[in-house]
Amino acid sequence: DAEGSVRGAVGKEVQEADGAEESEEEREAAFQGHVTRVLSALRHAVQLRCCCIEQHVAPGKSPQPNPSPTSPVLILFSGGVDSTLLAALTHEVLPPHVPIELCNVCFAGGSSPDRVAARDALEELAAVAP
C-alpha cells in the first residue's frame, strides 16, 4: 500500500543518513513525525488564508459585504486527496457557522471519475463535518 511505501522510503532515508539500521518502532516514529509536520504546515497555511474570513461572517449572519447566502470560501473539489484535505482543514480552522462551498465541474454527464470521487469524498467529509 502507499502508506507502507512511504514508511519504507522514510526508513530507508533515515538509515542512509546515519548508516545505522533502525527498528520498526523507530521508523514508525519517524514517519509519524513527518506526517505531523506536514499536517501542521498545511493547517497553518489554511489558517493564514482564512484568517480574515471570520471577521466578515458573524454567527447567524451572511458573509459581508455581499448579503447573499453564498459562502465566503470556495474550494475546487475533485475529490482527490489534496482537495479533500484542504476542505477538511478549512472546516477545522473556520468557525462552525461559516459555510464552505465545494465546486466540482463535470463535462461527462455527471459520471466522470472526478465526479464519482468527489461524491465519495463529500460523503466522508459530511460524516465528520456535518
Residue pairs with C-beta under 8 A, 6 or more apart in sequence:
6 31
7 27
7 28
7 31
10 27
10 30
10 31
10 34
11 22
11 27
11 30
11 31
14 22
14 26
14 27
14 30
15 21
15 22
22 30
42 85
42 86
42 89
43 89
43 92
43 93
46 86
46 89
46 90
46 92
46 93
47 93
50 73
50 90
50 93
50 94
53 63
53 72
53 73
53 94
53 98
54 94
54 95
54 98
56 63
56 64
56 65
56 72
57 63
57 64
57 72
57 95
57 97
57 98
59 95
59 97
60 97
62 68
62 69
63 70
63 71
63 72
63 98
70 101
71 98
71 99
71 100
71 101
72 98
72 99
73 90
73 94
73 98
73 99
73 100
73 101
74 101
74 102
74 103
75 83
75 86
75 87
75 90
75 100
75 101
75 102
75 103
76 83
76 103
76 104
76 105
77 83
77 84
77 87
77 102
77 103
77 104
77 118
77 121
77 122
78 104
78 114
78 117
78 118
79 104
79 114
79 115
79 116
79 117
79 118
79 119
79 120
79 121
79 122
80 114
80 117
80 121
83 121
84 121
84 124
84 125
87 100
87 102
87 121
87 125
88 125
88 128
88 129
90 100
91 100
91 125
91 129
94 100
102 118
102 122
104 114
104 115
104 118
106 112
106 114
106 115
108 115
